[in-house]
Amino acid sequence: MRISIITFHFPHNPGAVLQCMALQNYLKAKGHEVTIIDYRPDQHARMYRPIRNPFTEATDFVKNYGSKNTMRKIYKWVRHFGSVLLSCFSYRVVSEREKFFSSFISKNIKMTRRYDSLEALRADPPAADVYISGSDQVWNSDITNGRLDPAYFLRFGDSKIVRIAYAVSANIKNNEINDYKLFTDKIKYISLREKNTACQLEKLLKRKIAVTVDPTLLLSASDYEGYITRKATYDYILFYGLRTKENNSLIKDTLKKVQKEYNLPIIDISPIDWRISVQETHRVISPNEFLSYIYGASVVITNSFHGSVFSITFKREIWCVLPSLSGTRISDLFESVGLRDRIIKKLEDTETIKLNAQIDYDLVSSKVERNVIDSKEYLDRVLRG
């Protein structure tokens, strides 16, 4: 069966690239012919370019911004302009990331020709028996330039092609309800990563919405070993923190407590500077190195969903400082595998960080496996039609 997948496969984010590769590899192992639709709309792709135009990007952003309030638009324009302008001072870092990620993608992901707009995708859609949207936050307008992108709802190609949304993350806003109803009408099967959002969408669309695991969990730890580039030493604490608007002090306090308990050096592979005291820092890493650092760690501290997923996959001690933006997704994951006590929401939660409180991975892995089996059976079933 010919399957074409559309997702976020090009951001300089290890989790985005690895979830794409994982779904591709799982489906290929089932005997399907799989390609990733190389859809890179300019408004999104230019975020990862070393050289950017703050005036053009801010103006385009405001054009797509849903609010009609003039003052709100001016505020958004100024804020976006400043954000893009600041990114220009990171030319060297962005260039290095581009080199690492482009190399990994070209080696490990089979893509169609490049599409830089929905119009181009509709004019010459890839030939396939099945289109799949997902995983990742493809139904989140905060990421797709202020509006839901019909491409990620598979609004292109022949109507006879079966359309599936797998393990999508959605951010349903009141002003987008009609779009969700319209954009999903051609999608035969829909599954989301978050339980609460699936219930919300189920009520909105009045149809069954499944809950499935992230594609990275469809592969086992042994499946990732070929991508590991460093030997496991288990002699460091790994910190991987993504940008968040709050919890900076909580992350610092958690790291201090963990280092005191374990008496190990901290390696920081976060893409941003958290201004914390660590023994080793790596701001630019490839997806291979991302996997390798987690694989080789004794303990992982993160606020990242995929940082958490791979820590669990490699059976590492983990504490996750819950962020607001992806908190539901992380909470659902940890609760589903019996790791609720490894979530840090407030300073008092750090009291659970004890050397003798090791994760029972026999129990956790059995719960992960049940969830994975259910998702594999779901995906295999919908592909059979």
Secondary structure as GFF3:
##gff-version 3
##sequence-region A 1 385
A	DSSP	beta_strand	2	6	.	.	.	ID=ss1
A	DSSP	alpha_helix	14	29	.	.	.	ID=ss2
A	DSSP	beta_strand	33	39	.	.	.	ID=ss3
A	DSSP	alpha_helix	42	45	.	.	.	ID=ss4
A	DSSP	three_ten_helix	46	48	.	.	.	ID=ss5
A	DSSP	alpha_helix	54	64	.	.	.	ID=ss6
A	DSSP	alpha_helix	70	87	.	.	.	ID=ss7
A	DSSP	three_ten_helix	88	90	.	.	.	ID=ss8
A	DSSP	alpha_helix	91	108	.	.	.	ID=ss9
A	DSSP	beta_strand	111	115	.	.	.	ID=ss10
A	DSSP	alpha_helix	118	123	.	.	.	ID=ss11
A	DSSP	beta_strand	130	133	.	.	.	ID=ss12
A	DSSP	beta_strand	136	139	.	.	.	ID=ss13
A	DSSP	three_ten_helix	150	153	.	.	.	ID=ss14
A	DSSP	beta_strand	162	170	.	.	.	ID=ss15
A	DSSP	three_ten_helix	174	176	.	.	.	ID=ss16
A	DSSP	alpha_helix	177	183	.	.	.	ID=ss17
A	DSSP	beta_strand	189	192	.	.	.	ID=ss18
A	DSSP	alpha_helix	195	205	.	.	.	ID=ss19
A	DSSP	beta_strand	210	211	.	.	.	ID=ss20
A	DSSP	three_ten_helix	215	218	.	.	.	ID=ss21
A	DSSP	alpha_helix	221	224	.	.	.	ID=ss22
A	DSSP	three_ten_helix	225	227	.	.	.	ID=ss23
A	DSSP	beta_strand	237	240	.	.	.	ID=ss24
A	DSSP	alpha_helix	248	262	.	.	.	ID=ss25
A	DSSP	beta_strand	266	268	.	.	.	ID=ss26
A	DSSP	beta_strand	280	281	.	.	.	ID=ss27
A	DSSP	alpha_helix	287	296	.	.	.	ID=ss28
A	DSSP	beta_strand	299	302	.	.	.	ID=ss29
A	DSSP	alpha_helix	305	313	.	.	.	ID=ss30
A	DSSP	beta_strand	317	321	.	.	.	ID=ss31
A	DSSP	alpha_helix	327	336	.	.	.	ID=ss32
A	DSSP	three_ten_helix	340	342	.	.	.	ID=ss33
A	DSSP	beta_strand	343	344	.	.	.	ID=ss34
A	DSSP	three_ten_helix	347	352	.	.	.	ID=ss35
A	DSSP	alpha_helix	361	384	.	.	.	ID=ss36
###
